[in-house]
Amino acid sequence: MSGQGGVTLRILERADKEILALSRTGKGAVYEFQDLFRRNPWNPKLRFKRLSGDPRLWSARVGNDFRALLLHVGGQDYLLVSVRDRKDVYDSLDRYQYQINRVTGGIEVVDLSPVGDSIVGRLLPPDPDGHRPHERRPDGGVEAKPGDDGPRGATGHTVVSGGEKAGGEKAGGEKAGEAGDADAAEKGGPRPLFAGISDEILLDLGVSEPLIPLIRRIVTEDELLALADIAPQLTADVLLALYDGKTYEQVLEEVTDPVRADEPVNPDDFAAAVQRPSTQVTSNDEALRAILAESFARWQVFLHPTQRKLVERRYNGPARVGGGPGTGKTIVALHRARYLAEHLPPGDDKPILLTTFNRNLAADLRTRLLALAGPELLARVDIVNIDKLAGRIVAEAGLDSRRRIVDDTVAAERWQAMLLELGETRWDPQFLAAEWSQVVLGQVLNSRTDYFKARRPGRGRALTRQDRDVIWRLTERFEKRLEDDGIWTWRQLAGRAARLEMDRQAQIQRALRGQHSSGSTLRYRYRHVIVDEAQDLGAAHWKMLRAMVPPMPDDMFLAGDTHQRIYDNYVTLGSLGINIRGRSARLTLSYRTTRQILGTALELLSGETYDDLDGGEENLAGYRSLLRGGRPALRGVGTWAEEQQLISRQVRTWLAAPDGPPADSSATGGLPSDGSIAVCVPTRQMAGEVIQRLTEDGIIAVEIGPEGPKRHDGVHVGTMHRFKGLEYRRMIIGGVCAGLVPRSAIESYQDSDPKRYLRERMRDRSLLFVAATRARDDLTIFWHGTPSPFLAVTHS
């Protein structure tokens, strides 16, 4: 090594956990160490040296009190695997087991010392010779100390298995692990959780080999969760999936295969291993600073191997990532934006578009990307919500700048008024409003002929040619009325923007073919388009976006979950020129909520079938969480007044809990709350009544409006629609009654338009699912009268 700077220092995800546990002074020392090490690891202040007995392990000084343990990956590339007190770092270095996983190809470092007095100390007690658990090899022998002549591989990493087959299979077909389980059972002890699952199966699924002896002795869920906390990510995922009852085939498909290396794995090539998605590292100073300042969640920086593969993959065209709430789809979209920005040619333009449906979410994306990527890369990304983008396009063209925009509710009311005036009774105004906005405007149809040929996905009711003729004439009349009144809808705005962009695209394509000279100065607006909450966009939005970026590799990247579709937008992307076939992936690990809340939320979706935005079916197979907590509480009372009393009592209980908000209430003028508690109800009237009741009980209640909560403290109260994109430690969902969830208003469609009835019912179910998955730690669901049919409860 030259010792002349240019050194790469990566931080392993498990080392970051240790850094976060340090004092503020300790964290500052780590940050200073990184800067010094990258500039010159041989700086005398660092006392950088190789540890005896292992050519890959090095140590360096971190301030006065700590030492860094580093793994030499190759060349001038180092991996920070631990930061420990200077008194402990050289003690029993054998406790560090590191290797390249043969399934994922990633570097795995296991340090058995953090739980030496709990799970490790109990599961692997000292042997008759007095050796401690981390001193024993997985094959039963005693690991060599640094400097001893022990069984080391050619690259210096600990040899973790001997000459037997990986699974320990014996001649008679019996597995070594199974024999050990049988011995434990004969001695009358509790049956291990993974009895009957051979070592070979565990290794085939990607479980870290050094942890097999511990896994063999796990008998309780507490022990499993303790081990999962120190285990490499895939090991934790596999064990918890098996514990939840998944079969080998299910775990292989849902957990292991998505992170399997794309090429053959060389177990001695650490330089290649550190580059793979399965080695969870970061070398980004801005992101680490945000973590240390606790302004950025660490799981947003240390990507799960599945997430990182999606971020860094090269796609031959549009690609889509799905997954349930809290699986990190937005985080993947943000990292994708950073990754693409890092690979842009020099310039000061904004060739990347990052868009979403909601204004609040767009502002949040900007804040998060700034923390993740820094101002220089952020400057190359245009972050704007989809309606504002459409408005920008229309304003640029100088069209209808004085027209006032109204929402879909006003449009439906105007449809009703026009039909009453015309004496037209054949058509329901809400049906015509939806047909006009979703089909005519959504597909940017310009003529009666276009409408006659248009597909109508998700619309339900079939239309004859005569029906379409009548509807087209009514929409022409309706649009003329809106124009005369100087108003239009967001859907009209999107349709107009889509038409402008499609015309612009046609000019560019003619110029490229040499057929139109005026188009030579035009360029596609973007090189890459990234869409978050993709399920919320309508067909016109997609047509506009498709026209903004040239068809090419990595042109469009979409993140969304149709189980969370709360707006009446149903599209088939392939019919809109966005072909994602063969380029769709799904995230399954939830970081937001507990396994118990997740189980209740998934029950809310039972019996429904969801689309995948491209004509197929979407599912949440393998959707899981590594977090645990109490089971959600479900309770009903007789009246709404009683339920409000129940809501207030539950809020007060949480506020008074030992882990509740700080006791200083002077800033709020009432019972303290730090904005970590929320109450969700079906209607605005109910939200207002809950706010009034909480206020009367001396609790600060804050309404969640169109722009989000009006203040950050207090107990946040809002309708289900308002909770999209938010999360809270503790949540109450109230009013989950028949007639409210789902709405009684949709019952009229059950006979007249059965398909629409099912679609509206599904939307209400998705709203409840979204609300339930906003809760991180505690969820309570209340109702009065008859419970919602979506709840798995009986009413007596």
Salt bridges, closest charged atoms under 4 A:
GLU13 OE2 - ARG298 NH1 3.14
ASP16 OD2 - ARG298 NE 2.65
GLU18 OE2 - ARG14 NH2 3.44
GLU18 OE2 - ARG84 NH1 3.55
ASP35 OD2 - ARG39 NH2 2.80
ASP54 OD2 - ARG152 NH1 3.50
ASP77 OD2 - ARG10 NH2 2.82
ASP85 OD1 - LYS87 NZ 2.84
ASP111 OD2 - ARG14 NH2 3.73
ASP111 OD2 - ARG84 NH1 3.51
ASP111 OD1 - ARG95 NE 3.52
ASP127 OD2 - HIS131 ND1 3.51
GLU135 OE2 - ARG132 NH2 3.19
GLU135 OE2 - LYS145 NZ 3.45
ASP139 OD2 - ARG137 NH2 2.70
GLU169 OE1 - LYS165 NZ 3.29
GLU169 OE2 - LYS175 NZ 3.88
ASP181 OD2 - ARG216 NH1 3.31
ASP199 OD1 - ARG216 NH2 2.83
GLU200 OE2 - LYS165 NZ 3.00
GLU221 OE2 - ARG595 NH1 3.27
GLU221 OE1 - ARG628 NH1 3.50
ASP222 OD1 - ARG628 NH2 2.48
GLU223 OE2 - ARG122 NH1 2.39
ASP229 OD1 - LYS17 NZ 3.95
ASP237 OD2 - HIS304 NE2 2.79
ASP237 OD2 - ARG624 NH2 3.48
ASP244 OD1 - ARG595 NH2 2.10
GLU254 OE1 - LYS246 NZ 3.65
ASP257 OD1 - ARG260 NH2 2.98
ASP262 OD1 - LYS309 NZ 3.43
GLU263 OE2 - ARG276 NE 2.62
ASP268 OD1 - HIS157 NE2 3.65
ASP285 OD1 - ARG38 NH1 2.73
GLU286 OE2 - ARG289 NH1 3.31
GLU294 OE2 - LYS27 NZ 3.83
GLU312 OE2 - ARG308 NE 3.11
GLU342 OE2 - ARG338 NE 3.67
ASP349 OD1 - ARG380 NH2 2.68
ASP364 OD2 - ARG368 NE 2.90
ASP382 OD2 - ARG392 NH1 2.80
ASP387 OD1 - HIS541 NE2 3.42
GLU396 OE2 - ARG525 NH2 2.75
ASP400 OD2 - ARG403 NH1 3.80
ASP400 OD2 - ARG496 NH1 2.94
ASP408 OD2 - ARG491 NE 3.80
GLU421 OE2 - ARG481 NH1 3.33
ASP428 OD2 - ARG756 NH1 3.47
GLU435 OE2 - ARG456 NE 2.74
GLU435 OE1 - ARG459 NE 2.88
ASP467 OD1 - ARG426 NH2 2.16
ASP469 OD1 - ARG448 NE 2.50
ASP469 OD2 - ARG473 NE 3.32
ASP484 OD1 - LYS480 NZ 2.88
ASP485 OD2 - ARG414 NH1 2.74
GLU501 OE2 - ARG525 NE 2.85
ASP503 OD1 - ARG499 NH1 3.56
GLU533 OE1 - LYS724 NZ 3.56
ASP536 OD2 - LYS724 NZ 3.08
ASP554 OD2 - ARG314 NH1 3.49
ASP554 OD1 - ARG336 NH2 2.88
ASP555 OD2 - ARG546 NH2 3.03
ASP561 OD1 - HIS563 ND1 2.74
ASP568 OD1 - ARG759 NE 3.31
GLU608 OE2 - ARG765 NE 3.05
ASP611 OD1 - ARG565 NH1 2.82
ASP614 OD2 - ARG581 NE 2.70
GLU618 OE2 - ARG320 NH2 2.56
GLU643 OE1 - HIS784 ND1 2.61
ASP659 OD2 - ARG729 NH2 2.98
ASP659 OD1 - ARG730 NH2 2.92
ASP697 OD2 - ARG693 NE 3.04
GLU703 OE1 - LYS710 NZ 3.34
GLU707 OE2 - ARG359 NH2 2.99
ASP713 OD1 - ARG711 NE 2.66
GLU727 OE1 - ARG592 NE 3.27
GLU760 OE1 - ARG743 NH2 2.83
GLU760 OE2 - ARG756 NE 3.85
GLU760 OE1 - ARG763 NH1 3.18
ASP764 OD2 - ARG743 NE 2.94
ASP777 OD2 - ARG729 NE 3.13
ASP778 OD2 - ARG730 NE 2.93
